[in-house]
Amino acid sequence: MKKFQGEVISVKMAKTAVIGVTRGKAHPFYKKKIKTRKKYHAHDEIGVKVGDMVRFVETRPISKTKRWEIVEVIKK
């Protein structure tokens, strides 16, 4: 089971939160570190707010874009 940690970006949809996961990776040629961010749509039964740090896990497909579920709020 995949587990990720990220920051809540948006909560405009019903029972859905958009979470941004920031990673650092090196450029293939120049080797300079670059920040990349990927967005995940996660099912939200807890009621998180924008700016919260959350932990979320992989789950069965809930809708067309939701395949993740928020487990806990790490930091408000």
C-alpha positions as CSV (number, residue, x, y, z in Angstrom):
1,M,0.0,0.0,0.0
2,K,1.4,3.4,-1.0
3,K,1.5,6.1,1.7
4,F,2.3,9.8,0.9
5,Q,2.4,13.0,2.9
6,G,1.6,16.4,1.5
7,E,-0.1,19.8,1.8
8,V,-3.8,20.5,1.1
9,I,-4.1,22.9,-1.8
10,S,-7.8,23.0,-2.4
11,V,-11.1,21.8,-0.7
12,K,-13.6,23.3,-3.1
13,M,-15.2,19.9,-4.1
14,A,-17.5,17.9,-1.8
15,K,-15.7,15.3,0.3
16,T,-12.6,15.8,-1.9
17,A,-9.3,17.5,-1.2
18,V,-6.5,18.2,-3.6
19,I,-3.1,17.5,-2.1
20,G,0.2,18.7,-3.4
21,V,3.3,16.4,-2.8
22,T,6.6,18.2,-3.2
23,R,9.7,16.3,-4.1
24,G,13.2,17.3,-4.9
25,K,15.0,15.7,-7.8
26,A,18.2,16.3,-9.8
27,H,18.2,17.5,-13.4
28,P,19.3,14.7,-15.6
29,F,22.2,16.6,-17.3
30,Y,23.0,19.6,-15.1
31,K,22.5,17.8,-11.7
32,K,20.9,20.9,-10.2
33,K,18.2,20.1,-7.7
34,I,14.7,21.0,-8.8
35,K,11.4,21.0,-6.8
36,T,8.5,19.2,-8.4
37,R,5.0,19.0,-7.2
38,K,2.3,16.5,-8.1
39,K,-1.4,16.9,-7.3
40,Y,-3.5,14.1,-5.9
41,H,-7.3,14.0,-5.4
42,A,-8.1,12.3,-2.1
43,H,-11.3,11.4,-0.4
44,D,-11.8,13.6,2.7
45,E,-14.1,12.4,5.5
46,I,-12.1,14.2,8.2
47,G,-12.8,17.8,7.0
48,V,-9.3,19.2,6.3
49,K,-8.5,22.9,5.5
50,V,-6.2,24.5,3.0
51,G,-2.6,24.5,4.4
52,D,-2.9,21.4,6.5
53,M,-0.2,18.7,6.2
54,V,-1.9,15.3,5.8
55,R,-1.0,11.7,5.3
56,F,-3.0,9.8,2.7
57,V,-3.0,6.2,1.3
58,E,-3.9,4.4,-1.8
59,T,-7.4,2.9,-2.0
60,R,-9.9,1.5,-4.4
61,P,-11.2,3.9,-7.2
62,I,-13.9,6.1,-5.6
63,S,-14.5,8.2,-8.7
64,K,-12.8,9.1,-12.0
65,T,-9.9,10.9,-10.4
66,K,-10.0,9.8,-6.8
67,R,-7.8,6.8,-5.8
68,W,-6.6,8.1,-2.5
69,E,-8.0,8.6,1.0
70,I,-6.8,10.9,3.8
71,V,-5.9,9.0,6.9
72,E,-4.7,11.7,9.4
73,V,-3.9,15.3,9.8
74,I,-0.2,15.8,10.7
75,K,-0.1,19.5,11.2
76,K,-2.8,22.2,11.0
